[in-house]
Amino acid sequence: MDKNSGIDSFDLQILAELLQNAKTPYTEVAEKVNVSGGTIHVRMKKLERLGIVQGASLNIDFSKLGYDITAFLGIYLEKSSLYEEVLKELSKIPEILNLHYTTGAYGIFARLLCRDTKHLRNVLHDKIQKVKGIARTETFISLEERLDRAPVLFTEEDREKQFMLAEEEEVQD
């Protein structure tokens, strides 16, 4: 936790609860971590101010909206010094969901979402391959996503220990 010295174990517990379901009311989170709803609100504002919480998102089944192809793209750069310029251009392509500057064979690794293979081919051919600074690409089509989860900030054992510590502090007060 030294990277974010402004947070403590209660903040981590709050985040762990909201990572499971961001729509959980603060009063319900408060009950689970044994503090008041107002405390949750204040802590969340602090986490936003620190840049730890950067909004909330919806989990959508895009296949039900007609987007059936998730692809990963390894991008070879002509020169690593072109990274920022290439990144700027790739960021304009709406089908690209994530961009990562990587070590290894690829300079950039991307995740794309397309309607079908024809749409993917058009994105690759008409948009991505035309970006100056890209030498070549390798495409990997996902056949199935089995797991998509947030990291575990606290195990159940950690939560029990924290709850016991909080109870001990209350008894001492």
Backbone hydrogen bonds in HBPLUS format (Angstrom, degrees):
<---DONOR---> <-ACCEPTOR-->    atom                        ^
c    i                          cat <-CA-CA->   ^        H-A-AA   ^      H-
h    n   atom  resd res      DA  || num        DHA   H-A  angle D-A-AA Bond
n    s   type  num  typ     dist DA aas  dist angle  dist       angle   num
A0004-ASN N   A0001-MET O   3.06 MM   3  5.60 140.7  2.22 114.6 123.8     1
A0007-ILE N   A0004-ASN O   3.01 MM   3  5.99 156.7  2.07 137.1 137.0     2
A0011-ASP N   A0008-ASP O   3.09 MM   3  5.34 117.9  2.50 101.5 115.9     3
A0012-LEU N   A0008-ASP O   3.12 MM   4  6.53 155.4  2.18 149.2 156.4     4
A0013-GLN N   A0009-SER O   2.92 MM   4  6.17 148.8  2.01 143.3 151.9     5
A0014-ILE N   A0010-PHE O   2.91 MM   4  6.19 159.1  1.96 151.8 157.0     6
A0015-LEU N   A0011-ASP O   2.92 MM   4  6.20 164.8  1.94 152.7 156.6     7
A0016-ALA N   A0012-LEU O   2.85 MM   4  6.01 156.1  1.90 144.9 152.0     8
A0017-GLU N   A0013-GLN O   3.01 MM   4  6.26 156.6  2.07 149.1 154.3     9
A0018-LEU N   A0014-ILE O   3.02 MM   4  6.30 164.8  2.04 153.7 157.8    10
A0019-LEU N   A0015-LEU O   2.78 MM   4  5.91 140.5  1.93 149.5 160.3    11
A0020-GLN N   A0017-GLU O   3.22 MM   3  5.48 136.4  2.42 100.0 111.0    12
A0024-THR N   A0021-ASN O   3.07 MM   3  5.70 165.6  2.09 123.7 125.1    13
A0028-GLU N   A0025-PRO O   2.97 MM   3  5.36 125.9  2.27 107.3 120.6    14
A0029-VAL N   A0025-PRO O   3.08 MM   4  6.50 157.3  2.13 152.7 159.6    15
A0030-ALA N   A0026-TYR O   2.80 MM   4  5.96 157.1  1.86 147.5 154.3    16
A0031-GLU N   A0027-THR O   3.10 MM   4  6.37 151.7  2.19 139.6 145.8    17
A0032-LYS N   A0028-GLU O   3.17 MM   4  6.46 155.7  2.23 144.7 150.8    18
A0033-VAL N   A0029-VAL O   3.02 MM   4  6.33 147.1  2.14 153.6 162.5    19
A0034-ASN N   A0030-ALA O   2.79 MM   4  5.66 108.1  2.31 140.2 156.5    20
A0035-VAL N   A0030-ALA O   2.99 MM   5  4.97 160.9  2.03 135.8 141.3    21
A0034-ASN N   A0031-GLU O   3.42 MM   3  5.01 154.5  2.49  91.5  98.6    22
A0039-THR N   A0036-SER O   3.12 MM   3  5.20 123.2  2.46  95.7 109.5    23
A0040-ILE N   A0036-SER O   3.24 MM   4  6.69 151.6  2.33 145.3 152.3    24
A0041-HIS N   A0037-GLY O   3.08 MM   4  6.41 160.5  2.12 148.8 153.6    25
A0042-VAL N   A0038-GLY O   2.96 MM   4  6.24 164.8  1.99 151.9 155.4    26
A0043-ARG N   A0039-THR O   2.84 MM   4  6.00 164.0  1.86 151.8 156.8    27
A0044-MET N   A0040-ILE O   2.83 MM   4  6.02 157.4  1.88 153.1 159.2    28
A0045-LYS N   A0041-HIS O   3.02 MM   4  6.27 157.2  2.07 149.3 155.2    29
A0046-LYS N   A0042-VAL O   3.02 MM   4  6.30 153.9  2.09 146.9 154.2    30
A0047-LEU N   A0043-ARG O   2.90 MM   4  6.20 157.3  1.95 149.6 155.6    31
A0048-GLU N   A0044-MET O   2.92 MM   4  6.15 145.9  2.03 145.4 154.7    32
A0049-ARG N   A0045-LYS O   2.90 MM   4  6.13 158.9  1.94 147.0 153.0    33
A0050-LEU N   A0046-LYS O   2.90 MM   4  6.18 149.6  2.00 149.5 157.7    34
A0052-ILE N   A0047-LEU O   2.92 MM   5  5.29 134.7  2.13 166.7 170.2    35
A0053-VAL N   A0047-LEU O   3.12 MM   6  5.48 167.0  2.14 114.0 117.6    36
A0051-GLY N   A0048-GLU O   2.95 MM   3  5.03 148.9  2.05 101.7 111.7    37
A0064-LYS N   A0061-ASP O   3.07 MM   3  5.77 146.3  2.18 116.6 124.4    38
A0065-LEU N   A0062-PHE O   2.89 MM   3  5.02 151.8  1.97 103.7 113.1    39
A0067-TYR N   A0062-PHE O   3.02 MM   5  5.33 163.6  2.05 142.0 137.1    40
A0066-GLY N   A0063-SER O   3.13 MM   3  5.03 162.0  2.16 102.3 105.4    41
A0068-ASP N   A0115-ARG O   3.19 MM  47  5.26 165.8  2.21 113.5 115.5    42
A0069-ILE N   A0114-CYS O   2.98 MM  45  5.06 164.1  2.01 158.1 153.8    43
A0114-CYS N   A0069-ILE O   2.82 MM  45  5.06 165.2  1.84 151.6 156.5    44
A0142-SER N   A0070-THR O   2.83 MM  72  5.51 170.7  1.84 162.0 164.7    45
A0071-ALA N   A0112-LEU O   3.05 MM  41  5.15 160.2  2.09 133.0 139.2    46
A0112-LEU N   A0071-ALA O   2.77 MM  41  5.15 166.2  1.78 156.4 159.7    47
A0072-PHE N   A0140-PHE O   2.66 MM  68  5.00 162.9  1.69 152.3 158.5    48
A0140-PHE N   A0072-PHE O   2.75 MM  68  5.00 157.1  1.80 156.9 160.2    49
A0073-LEU N   A0110-ALA O   2.83 MM  37  5.00 157.9  1.88 140.0 144.8    50
A0110-ALA N   A0073-LEU O   2.87 MM  37  5.00 157.4  1.92 140.4 148.1    51
A0074-GLY N   A0138-GLU O   2.77 MM  64  5.00 161.9  1.80 154.9 157.8    52
A0138-GLU N   A0074-GLY O   2.84 MM  64  5.00 145.7  1.95 142.1 151.4    53
A0075-ILE N   A0108-ILE O   2.78 MM  33  5.06 167.5  1.80 168.3 164.9    54
A0107-GLY N   A0075-ILE O   2.88 MM  32  5.93 146.6  1.99 151.0 158.8    55
A0108-ILE N   A0075-ILE O   3.22 MM  33  5.06 163.0  2.25 141.7 145.2    56
A0076-TYR N   A0136-ARG O   2.85 MM  60  5.32 170.5  1.86 164.9 166.1    57
A0135-ALA N   A0076-TYR O   2.78 MM  59  5.44 152.8  1.86 143.1 150.7    58
A0078-GLU N   A0133-GLY O   2.76 MM  55  5.26 166.6  1.78 146.3 148.1    59
A0082-LEU N   A0079-LYS O   2.97 MM   3  5.63 166.0  1.99 119.9 124.5    60
A0083-TYR N   A0080-SER O   3.13 MM   3  5.52 164.4  2.15 118.8 120.3    61
A0086-VAL N   A0082-LEU O   2.89 MM   4  6.06 168.2  1.91 167.6 171.5    62
A0087-LEU N   A0083-TYR O   2.78 MM   4  5.91 166.9  1.79 160.6 165.0    63
A0088-LYS N   A0084-GLU O   2.99 MM   4  6.12 155.3  2.05 143.7 149.7    64
A0089-GLU N   A0085-GLU O   3.24 MM   4  6.56 156.1  2.30 144.5 149.7    65
A0090-LEU N   A0086-VAL O   2.84 MM   4  6.09 166.6  1.86 161.0 165.1    66
A0091-SER N   A0087-LEU O   2.93 MM   4  5.98 149.0  2.03 146.6 154.3    67
A0092-LYS N   A0089-GLU O   3.13 MM   3  5.49 154.9  2.19 107.9 115.6    68
A0093-ILE N   A0090-LEU O   3.02 MM   3  5.50 165.3  2.04 116.7 121.6    69
A0096-ILE N   A0093-ILE O   3.12 MM   3  5.82 160.2  2.16 120.9 126.7    70
A0113-LEU N   A0095-GLU O   2.92 MM  18  5.34 148.9  2.02 144.3 154.3    71
A0097-LEU N   A0111-ARG O   2.71 MM  14  5.52 159.6  1.75 156.9 164.0    72
A0111-ARG N   A0098-ASN O   3.16 MM  13  5.20 150.3  2.26 132.5 136.4    73
A0100-HIS N   A0109-PHE O   2.85 MM   9  5.13 145.2  1.97 147.2 158.0    74
A0109-PHE N   A0100-HIS O   2.86 MM   9  5.13 154.5  1.92 145.2 153.7    75
A0102-THR N   A0107-GLY O   3.06 MM   5  5.46 161.4  2.09 127.6 133.5    76
A0120-LEU N   A0116-ASP O   2.99 MM   4  6.30 159.9  2.03 151.4 157.4    77
A0121-ARG N   A0117-THR O   2.87 MM   4  6.04 159.9  1.91 145.6 150.7    78
A0122-ASN N   A0118-LYS O   2.99 MM   4  6.27 158.1  2.04 148.7 154.3    79
A0123-VAL N   A0119-HIS O   2.95 MM   4  6.24 156.7  2.00 151.6 158.0    80
A0124-LEU N   A0120-LEU O   2.89 MM   4  6.15 165.6  1.91 156.7 160.4    81
A0125-HIS N   A0121-ARG O   2.81 MM   4  5.91 173.8  1.82 156.0 158.2    82
A0126-ASP N   A0122-ASN O   2.72 MM   4  5.35 154.5  1.78 139.7 148.6    83
A0127-LYS N   A0123-VAL O   3.09 MM   4  5.14 140.8  2.25 122.9 130.8    84
A0128-ILE N   A0123-VAL O   2.96 MM   5  6.32 164.5  1.98 162.6 166.7    85
A0129-GLN N   A0124-LEU O   2.86 MM   5  5.84 161.8  1.90 161.0 165.0    86
A0130-LYS N   A0127-LYS O   3.34 MM   3  5.53 142.8  2.49 100.3 110.5    87
A0131-VAL N   A0128-ILE O   3.07 MM   3  5.56 168.6  2.09 118.3 121.7    88
A0134-ILE N   A0131-VAL O   3.35 MM   3  6.09 162.2  2.38 137.4 137.8    89
A0159-ARG N   A0155-THR O   3.07 MM   4  6.41 152.8  2.15 149.3 156.8    90
A0160-GLU N   A0156-GLU O   3.00 MM   4  6.32 156.3  2.06 149.6 155.3    91
A0161-LYS N   A0157-GLU O   3.06 MM   4  6.34 161.8  2.09 151.4 155.7    92
A0162-GLN N   A0158-ASP O   2.98 MM   4  6.17 162.2  2.01 148.9 153.8    93
A0163-PHE N   A0159-ARG O   2.87 MM   4  6.07 157.0  1.92 150.0 156.5    94
A0164-MET N   A0160-GLU O   2.97 MM   4  6.19 158.1  2.02 148.6 154.2    95
A0165-LEU N   A0161-LYS O   2.92 MM   4  6.20 156.8  1.97 151.1 157.6    96
A0166-ALA N   A0162-GLN O   2.94 MM   4  6.14 156.8  1.99 148.4 154.5    97
A0167-GLU N   A0163-PHE O   2.99 MM   4  6.25 154.0  2.06 146.7 153.7    98
A0168-GLU N   A0164-MET O   2.96 MM   4  6.24 155.8  2.02 147.7 154.2    99
A0169-GLU N   A0165-LEU O   2.99 MM   4  6.26 155.2  2.05 148.4 154.7   100
A0170-GLU N   A0166-ALA O   3.08 MM   4  6.35 150.4  2.17 144.0 151.7   101
A0171-VAL N   A0167-GLU O   3.04 MM   4  6.35 154.9  2.11 149.4 155.7   102
A0172-GLN N   A0168-GLU O   3.06 MM   4  6.31 154.0  2.13 148.1 154.7   103
A0173-ASP N   A0169-GLU O   3.12 MM   4  6.34 139.4  2.29 140.8 150.9   104
